[in-house]
């Protein structure tokens, strides 16, 4: 485990050394990784840091409001409404790796635009060690690692938690006194709901995934999963009322893990699973059925794309 007493001052010193007297923007998502990176960078350079949250339209339910509430102490916080730009860039894209590359490039262009306004030369990111391993090993690209474009208009990219695993990042978050809702928050993928939608990303599929993920997180809270989610994986025939429908299939997934490198599917009791499917199908007329994913990692990944 990380020695937080040593890591925190060392990380702050490293950020100060890398950025010097310049300004920086921090890519803030609301997850524990970027929140810890933001807190460390804020300690290091103070008001020369501009936190930027990009609302991609791919985020979980209520995310933007949560960001405003959690980081209101950072007066320079910027919230960018980029939903239309992301969905336009993703139009027609079905390949999982291409999705990540499109999202990675769009993210960096948004931050470049904000950096110009803030006169910032550096970008701070919450990249962690498993992100680097999966991207470098070819398992999947992360938007902040393998998904970055070849040409980036920053003098440097600073990644203060790049050598930490998720559980170690949580230890640092607790040491820094971050709110429990941040320190203990369930992981959420950088590309957002785009990787919980198989095939082309559309507003309809995103709304189904967003609502289903919210239901799953609520219903499985008592199981204390490392990660719980729902994904839109295709279409199938169903019956609603007296009508035959061809609706979306939602797959529910809940896993236990230490660092996300491996994971085991959780055993969920039947009544809970039935309550989940009832809420998801009952509250969305376009969902025909709900299934539960029992696959461990490996052979599966935790996310669907």
N, C-alpha and C positions, 0 to 999 in steps of 0.2 A: 504493500500500500504506500501511497505517497506520504511523505513527511510534510504536512501542511505548514509547519512552523518554518521550515526551510524553503519550501517551494514558493510560497506567496511572495516574500521579499525578493527572492531571486528572479521570479517572473516579472515583478514590477521593475526591478533594475534592468532586466533585459529589454523590456518594452521602452523604457526611457532611453536606453542606449541605441536601440534600433531607430526610433523615431526622432530623437534629438529635440530640436526646437521647432520641428514642423507640426502641422496639424494632421489629424487622422479621422477617418470615418470607421465606425464599427458596424458590421453586418449583424443586426439584432433580430433574432427570430422569436424570442420568448422562451426557448428551450434552455436547459441548464448549461449547455456548452457555450453558447453565445452569451448568455447572461454572466457567466463566470469570466469569460474573456472581456466583456464590457466592464465589469467591476474592477478587474485588474488594470485595464487600460485607463479607466477613470482615475484610479489611485495614482497611476504613473504620470499622466499628462493633464488631468483635470479638464478645464473648459476648452482645451485644444482638441478634445475628442467630441465628434458629432455622431451620436447613435442614430442609425437609420434602420427603420423597420419597413420592409417592402411588402405591402399587401398584394400578393400575387393572384388572389382569387382561388388559391390552392390550399388555403389554410383551414385549420379546424374551426369549429363553431365558436364564435365569440372571441377569437384570438386577438383581433385588433383592439377591442375594448380592454382585454386583459393586459395587453402591452401598455396602453395608456395609463392604467392604474398602477401597474408594477413599477414602471420606470418614470413616474412623474417627477421624481427627485432630480432627474437629468433634464435641465431646462432646455437644452439644445436638441432634444429628441425630435426627429422628423419621421412622420408617417406618410409613406408614398403610396398613392392609389395607382397601382400598375396592372390591375386585373385585365383590362382590355388588351394591353400590350402583350401580356403573357399568353392569353388565350389565342390571340391572333398569331403569335409566333408558333404555338403548338398546333394550330389548325392543320389537320391532315396527317400529323405525325403519329405513327403507331408503334415504331420500334422503341423498346425500352431504353437502349443506350442513346438513341437519337433524342429522345425526350429529355434525358438528363443533360445532354450537351446543349440543347436549345435553352433549357432552364438556366444552366450555368452561364451561358453567354448573356442571356437577358438580365440575370442578376448583376453580372459585372458591369453591364452598360448602365443599369440603374444607379449603381454605386459610383460609377465614374461621373455621371451627371450630378449627383449630390455632392461628390467630392469637389467638383469644379465650383459649385456654389459656396462650399465651405472652405475653399482654398486649401484643400487637404491633399497631401502627397502620398499618404499611406492608407492601406486598408487593413483593418484588424478583423480576423475571423475566428470562429470557435471550432476549427478543425481539431478532431481528436485522433488518437492512434488507430483505432479500428477503421476510421474513414480512410486513412492513408494506406493501411494494409489491403483493404478491399479494392481500392482504386489501383494501387500499384500491382496487385496480384491478378487484376483482370476480372475479379468477381463481379463488380459493378462500379461504375463511376459515381463519385459524389460531386454534387454541383460545386462544392468549394475545393475539390481536389482535381479529379480527372475530368470534371465537367467544365473547367475553366478554358476559355479560348486561348489560342497561342499568343495573341497580342493583348496585353493588359496595360492600360494607361495609368499605372501607379509606379511610384519610385520603389515601393516595396510592399510586400504582404506579410503581416505580422500574425503569428499563430501561437499565442502563449500557452495553450493547453494541448499542443500537437502530440506530446509524448505521453499523454494520460489516457487511461481507460475510463469508461463512463462512471464506474463506481468511485474512481479516484477524483473525477471532476465533481461528483456529489460531495465528497469529503471536503474539497476546497470550498464549495458553495456554503457548506455548513460553517466552515472556519471563517468565511467572510461575513457570515450573518445574513445571507440572503433569505428571503421569505421561503417558508416551507413549500409553498405552491410552486416555487421555482426549483429549489434544491431537490425535491423529491418527484418532480414532474416526469411523467412517462415520456420516453423518447418519441420524437416525431421526425419523419424524414425531411431532409433539406428540400427535396423537390416537392414536398407536400403531398396532397391527395392525388397528384398526377401519377404517382407510382402505386396508388391504390385503385386505379382505374385501368383495366386491361384494354389495350387498343387506344383509339383516338380519345383525347380529352375533350369532353363537351360539358356545357353548363349543367345539363340534365344529370349526367353521370356524377359530376362533382357534387351536386346537391344530394343525390342518393348516398354517396360515400360519406359526405360531411355529417348528415343526419345519422347514418348507421354507426359511424365511429363514435359519435356522441352517446348514442344508446349503449354501445358496448362498453365504453369507458365508465359510464354510470353503473351499469348492471354488474360489472366485474370488479368494481373497486374493492369489495370485501375479499377477493382472492389475492389482492396485492400482486398483480402480474408485473413482470419486468416491462412487458409491452402488450397491449391489447388493441385490436384494430378491426376494421371491416373493410372489405374491398369489393368493388363491382367487377365480377369476373366474366360476365357474358349474359346471355338471355336464355330463357326456357319457358315452356308452356305452364300456365297455372289457371286457376279458377277463382274469380272474385265475384261474389254474389251468384248470379245465374250466367255470368259471362265468362267465356274462355279468353284468356289474355296471354300475350307473349311479353313477359316482363323481365326485369333485371334479376340476376342471381347474385346474392350478396354472400360472401364468404367471411365468417367470423374467425378470428385468430387470437389466441392468448398464450403467451409463452413465459417461462421462467428462464432467467439467465443471470450471469454475473457481469459480463462485459459486452454481450451482443455477438461475440465471435462464435459461440455455440449457443443453442437454446433447446429447451424441451417444451413441447406442447402441454398445456395444463389440462388436467382432468376437471371438467366442469359438470356439475350435477344437472340432471335432465330438466328439472323445474326451471332452473336459471336459463338454460338454453331455450326452453319453450317460451319463457317470458321475453327473451331477446327477440326471437323470431316473430312473436306476436306484435311487439312494438314496432319492429322494422317494417313488417308487411302491412300492419294495420294503419300505420301513419304515412305510408307512401304507396299510392295506388299503382305505381309503376314497378314495384318489386313483386316478383312472382314466388320466389322461394329464398330460404336462408339455409346455408350449410355450415358445418363446423370443421375447421382444418385441424387434423390430428398429426401433422407432419412435423418432425423435429428439424433442427438445423445442426449439421447437415442431415438429410440431403437437400432440404429446402433452405431458402433464405427466409428471414423474418418477414420482410416486405415482399410484395408480389412482383415488383419490377425493380 
